[in-house]
Amino acid sequence: MMNRALAPYTFAFLVVCLPLPAQFGMPVAPDVLLEGSFRTSLKYEVILDRLDKYYDAQVGRKGAIAFPAIAPLVHFDVWHDMWVYFEPQGDKLLVTIRRAADSITGRLGKGWMLEIAGRIEGEMPMAFKELPRLHSAETDLYGSRKDLERALAPLPSMKPIRTWEHSGLIVSGAPMASLVLGSAGLHGIRHLTATAENAAAAKQLVAKVTAALAKPGICAAYAESVEVDDEIRRSAREKADDTGANTARKIYLSYSNPQAIEDGLRTEPETQKRIAAATGYYDIKFRIDKAYTKVNVRWTELTGYSREDGKFQGERPLGQSSVAGPRPVAGGVPLNARTKLEPLKPGAYRIALEGETAGQKTVIDEGDFWFDGKIFEEL
């Protein structure tokens, strides 16, 4: 039975965990596509200039990055994930802003729309509507931003956007759709979320991407030591949460100290062995479409690489490894190749994948990657 002395605190804790509408007995609103519209007397060019200053001041990004055009008179607000449409109406412009929302984010969305309207002298009051919601489909995959762009290149309405928030982002204004590629997880795997006007369209976008990725080549690259570090930190957080959840202190403390738990995990002999075994090893995930006697992997540093223009001063071989007798795996599951290298510093690296059969060598794939010290991103 519950301790009567703790009952009021437990009830208060449970109430705080509920969404605000549920706390007050109100039904939680279903997901919707929130639309706000208003008119402005400002010219389109003036609007872009004002919003350029707005995004530069708020997020440190110019309008071309934070508010890119995805079609004529159509833009995407990367910061707030909003579609913005401009339509001439006589000597004024009708501005329509749309964003996926729910009972919690709907209020925030309206605030963001009003903020933009205020910046460009929008006529008030703004008209708000709740349209049928967008639909999403998700999957985990091995692929990069470039893979995503190549897969959707045949669809002219899908525009790639360089963003500081995601590993990859492609957006369409008509029909409304977006594909977001999440940051790399363990072994270079990424999470893809496709959003569209109906469930079938969202699933079709995911299917198109996954089908395009099922080709021979390098799927991902990762550092084993980074993977082990991430696993230790995640395990420490989980243990901290479990410790708090299994004691009455959960009422007063949301979690135990994860850093102390992490420090303890790192001193364990088994963890020390895993750290030592991973040090200096860099792996790739790759696919092949036929059997080879062996597959070779070569790593090269691109010295003096400039991300602005893609130019570099030279190439420095780092090392190579081989996988003996690899065969394609059913379902397109990628294979793994480990290579022992010197500790890599942040910079650009070229990875070459070569197959050998009966003494003949075949280049399967070659890609350039930027390593920031933790994650490899295809250049």
C-alpha positions in Angstrom: 0.0 0.0 0.0 1.1 3.6 -0.6 2.5 5.4 2.4 -0.2 8.0 3.3 2.5 10.6 4.1 3.8 10.3 0.5 0.4 10.1 -1.2 0.0 13.9 -1.8 3.5 14.2 -3.3 2.9 11.2 -5.5 -0.4 12.6 -6.8 1.3 16.0 -7.5 4.1 14.2 -9.4 1.7 12.3 -11.6 -0.4 15.4 -12.3 2.8 17.3 -13.4 3.7 14.5 -15.8 0.3 14.8 -17.6 -0.2 17.2 -20.6 -1.8 20.5 -19.6 -5.2 19.7 -21.2 -5.4 16.5 -19.3 -4.5 18.2 -16.0 -7.6 20.4 -16.4 -9.9 17.7 -17.7 -9.8 18.9 -21.3 -9.4 16.5 -24.2 -6.0 16.5 -26.0 -6.4 18.0 -29.4 -5.5 15.8 -32.4 -2.5 16.6 -34.5 -3.3 19.2 -37.2 -1.8 21.3 -39.9 -1.9 24.8 -38.4 -2.3 27.6 -40.9 -2.0 31.3 -40.3 -2.5 34.0 -43.0 -2.4 37.7 -43.3 -1.7 40.5 -45.8 1.2 42.9 -46.0 1.8 46.0 -48.1 5.6 45.3 -48.2 7.2 44.2 -51.4 8.6 40.7 -51.6 12.2 41.9 -51.8 11.8 44.1 -48.7 10.3 41.2 -46.8 13.3 39.0 -47.6 15.7 41.7 -46.5 13.8 42.2 -43.2 13.7 38.4 -42.5 17.4 38.1 -43.4 18.1 40.5 -40.5 15.6 38.8 -38.2 17.2 35.3 -38.6 20.7 36.7 -38.4 19.9 38.3 -35.1 17.9 35.4 -33.7 19.8 32.3 -34.7 23.0 33.7 -36.3 22.0 32.5 -39.8 21.4 34.5 -42.9 18.0 34.2 -44.6 19.4 32.1 -47.4 20.2 29.4 -44.8 17.4 29.9 -42.3 14.7 30.9 -44.8 15.6 29.3 -48.1 13.3 29.4 -51.2 12.0 26.0 -52.2 9.9 27.2 -55.1 8.9 30.6 -56.6 7.4 32.7 -53.8 7.6 29.7 -51.4 10.1 29.4 -48.5 10.8 27.1 -45.6 11.6 28.4 -42.1 14.2 25.9 -41.0 14.3 27.2 -37.5 10.6 26.6 -36.8 9.8 23.9 -39.5 7.2 26.1 -41.2 6.2 26.5 -44.9 5.7 30.1 -45.9 3.8 31.0 -49.1 3.6 34.5 -50.7 0.7 35.3 -53.2 0.3 38.6 -54.9 -3.2 40.2 -54.3 -3.4 43.5 -56.1 -0.8 45.9 -54.5 -0.4 43.6 -51.5 0.9 40.1 -50.7 -1.1 37.4 -49.0 1.3 35.5 -46.6 0.3 32.0 -45.6 2.3 30.0 -43.0 1.7 26.3 -42.3 3.2 24.1 -39.6 2.4 20.6 -38.2 1.1 21.1 -34.6 -0.6 19.5 -31.7 -2.2 20.7 -28.5 1.2 21.8 -27.1 3.0 23.1 -30.1 0.0 24.8 -31.6 0.2 27.7 -29.2 3.9 28.0 -29.9 3.3 27.8 -33.6 0.9 30.7 -33.5 3.4 32.8 -31.6 6.1 32.1 -34.2 3.7 33.1 -37.0 2.7 36.3 -35.2 6.4 37.1 -34.8 7.1 36.8 -38.5 3.9 38.9 -39.2 5.2 41.6 -36.9 8.5 41.7 -38.6 7.0 42.3 -42.1 4.1 44.7 -41.1 1.4 42.1 -41.4 -2.2 43.3 -41.1 -3.9 42.1 -38.0 -5.7 40.1 -36.8 -4.1 37.0 -38.4 -6.6 34.4 -39.5 -5.8 30.9 -38.1 -7.1 27.5 -39.4 -6.6 23.9 -38.4 -6.3 21.8 -41.6 -6.1 18.0 -41.8 -2.8 16.8 -40.3 0.3 15.7 -42.2 1.3 12.0 -42.1 4.7 10.6 -41.3 6.6 7.4 -42.0 9.9 6.5 -40.4 12.8 4.0 -40.8 16.4 3.5 -39.8 18.9 3.2 -42.6 22.5 3.5 -43.6 22.9 6.6 -45.8 24.1 10.2 -46.0 22.7 13.5 -47.0 24.1 13.0 -50.5 22.4 9.6 -50.8 19.1 11.2 -49.8 19.5 13.9 -52.5 20.4 11.4 -55.2 17.4 9.3 -54.3 15.0 12.2 -54.7 16.7 13.9 -57.6 14.0 12.7 -60.0 11.3 14.6 -58.1 11.8 18.2 -59.1 9.6 19.6 -56.3 11.9 18.2 -53.6 14.5 20.8 -52.7 17.6 19.9 -50.6 18.3 22.3 -47.8 21.6 22.7 -46.0 20.7 22.9 -42.4 22.5 23.2 -39.1 19.8 21.2 -37.3 19.8 17.9 -39.2 22.1 15.6 -41.1 19.9 16.0 -44.1 16.7 17.9 -45.1 14.6 17.9 -48.3 11.4 19.9 -48.5 8.6 20.3 -51.1 6.0 23.2 -51.0 3.5 21.6 -53.4 2.7 19.0 -52.5 3.7 19.6 -48.9 6.4 17.1 -47.9 9.6 16.9 -46.0 12.3 14.3 -45.3 14.6 14.7 -42.3 17.7 12.6 -41.8 18.7 12.4 -38.2 22.2 12.5 -36.8 24.3 9.3 -36.9 23.6 6.7 -34.3 25.6 3.5 -33.5 27.6 2.1 -36.4 26.6 5.1 -38.6 22.9 4.2 -38.7 20.5 7.2 -39.2 16.9 7.8 -38.7 14.7 9.0 -41.6 11.4 10.7 -41.1 9.2 11.4 -44.2 6.2 13.7 -43.8 3.6 14.2 -46.5 -0.1 15.2 -47.0 -1.2 11.6 -46.7 0.1 8.3 -45.3 0.6 6.6 -48.7 2.7 9.5 -50.0 4.9 9.4 -46.8 5.4 5.6 -47.2 6.3 6.0 -50.9 9.0 8.6 -50.1 10.6 6.2 -47.5 10.3 3.3 -50.0 12.0 5.4 -52.7 14.9 6.3 -50.5 15.5 2.8 -49.1 15.3 1.3 -52.6 17.9 3.8 -53.9 20.2 3.0 -51.0 20.2 -0.7 -51.7 23.2 -0.5 -54.1 26.8 -1.5 -53.8 29.0 0.9 -52.0 30.0 2.5 -48.7 27.0 3.1 -46.5 28.6 4.7 -43.4 31.8 5.3 -41.5 32.4 5.4 -37.8 35.0 5.4 -35.1 34.8 2.5 -32.7 36.1 4.4 -29.7 33.4 7.1 -30.2 30.8 4.3 -30.3 32.1 2.8 -27.0 32.1 6.3 -25.3 28.5 6.8 -26.4 27.4 3.4 -25.1 29.0 4.1 -21.7 27.3 7.5 -21.4 23.9 6.1 -22.4 24.3 3.2 -20.0 25.1 5.7 -17.2 22.0 7.8 -17.9 19.8 4.7 -18.0 21.2 3.4 -14.7 20.7 6.9 -13.1 17.1 7.0 -14.2 16.5 3.4 -12.9 18.1 4.3 -9.6 15.8 7.3 -9.2 12.7 5.4 -10.3 13.2 2.6 -7.8 13.4 4.8 -4.6 11.0 7.2 -2.8 13.6 9.9 -3.6 12.0 10.0 -7.1 9.5 12.3 -5.6 12.2 14.9 -4.8 14.9 14.1 -7.3 14.4 13.5 -11.0 17.6 11.4 -11.4 20.8 10.4 -9.7 24.2 11.7 -10.8 24.9 10.1 -14.2 28.5 11.4 -14.3 29.4 9.5 -11.1 27.9 6.4 -12.5 29.8 6.9 -15.8 33.1 7.3 -14.0 32.4 4.1 -12.1 31.6 2.2 -15.4 34.8 3.4 -17.0 36.9 1.9 -14.1 35.4 -1.6 -14.5 37.9 -4.1 -16.0 35.4 -5.2 -18.7 34.9 -1.7 -19.8 38.6 -1.0 -19.9 39.0 -4.0 -22.2 36.4 -2.7 -24.6 38.0 0.8 -24.7 41.4 -0.7 -25.4 40.0 -3.0 -28.1 38.2 -0.1 -29.9 41.1 2.4 -29.8 42.5 3.3 -33.2 39.9 1.3 -35.2 37.7 2.9 -37.8 35.0 1.0 -39.5 32.8 1.3 -42.6 29.5 -0.3 -43.5 29.3 -1.4 -47.1 27.1 -3.4 -49.5 28.1 -5.6 -52.4 26.0 -7.2 -55.1 28.2 -10.2 -55.8 30.7 -12.4 -54.1 34.4 -11.4 -54.1 37.6 -13.2 -53.2 38.2 -10.2 -50.9 37.3 -6.6 -50.5 39.9 -4.0 -49.8 39.4 -0.7 -47.9 41.8 2.2 -48.2 41.9 5.3 -46.1 43.5 8.6 -47.2 43.7 12.0 -45.5 42.9 15.0 -47.7 45.4 17.5 -46.2 44.5 21.2 -46.2 40.9 20.6 -47.1 38.6 23.6 -47.5 34.9 23.0 -47.0 34.1 26.2 -48.8 35.3 25.1 -52.2 36.2 21.4 -51.7 39.9 22.0 -52.6 42.8 20.3 -50.7 46.5 20.5 -50.8 47.4 16.8 -51.0 46.7 13.2 -50.1 48.3 11.2 -47.4 47.7 7.4 -47.2 46.7 6.3 -43.7 46.2 2.5 -44.0 44.1 -0.3 -45.4 42.4 -3.5 -44.5 40.7 -6.5 -46.3 37.6 -8.6 -45.8 38.1 -12.2 -47.0 35.4 -13.9 -49.1 32.5 -11.4 -48.5 29.1 -12.3 -50.0 25.9 -10.2 -50.4 23.6 -10.5 -47.4 19.8 -11.1 -47.9 17.7 -8.0 -47.4 20.6 -5.6 -48.2 22.1 -5.8 -44.7 25.5 -4.1 -44.9 28.8 -5.8 -44.1 31.5 -4.3 -41.8 35.2 -3.7 -42.4 37.6 -2.6 -39.6 40.8 -0.7 -40.2 43.5 0.1 -37.7 44.6 3.7 -38.2 46.4 6.5 -36.3 44.0 8.6 -34.2 42.2 10.8 -36.7 41.9 14.5 -36.2 39.0 16.6 -37.4 39.4 16.9 -41.2 38.6 15.4 -44.6 39.2 11.7 -45.5 38.8 9.6 -48.6 37.6 6.0 -48.3 38.0 3.7 -51.3 36.2 0.3 -51.6 37.7 -2.2 -54.0 36.7 -5.8 -54.9 39.0 -8.6 -56.0 38.0 -11.7 -58.0 40.4 -14.0 -59.9 43.2 -11.5 -59.7 41.0 -8.7 -61.2 40.4 -5.6 -59.1 37.2 -3.5 -59.4 36.5 -0.2 -57.8 33.2 -0.6 -56.0 32.9 2.9 -54.5 34.9 5.9 -53.3 33.7 8.7 -51.1 35.1 11.8 -49.3 34.0 12.3 -45.7 34.4 15.1 -43.1 35.2 13.8 -39.6 34.5 16.3 -36.8 36.0 14.1 -34.1 32.9 12.1 -33.6 30.8 11.7 -36.7 31.7 11.1 -40.4 29.6 13.1 -42.9 29.9 12.5 -46.6 31.2 15.6 -48.5 
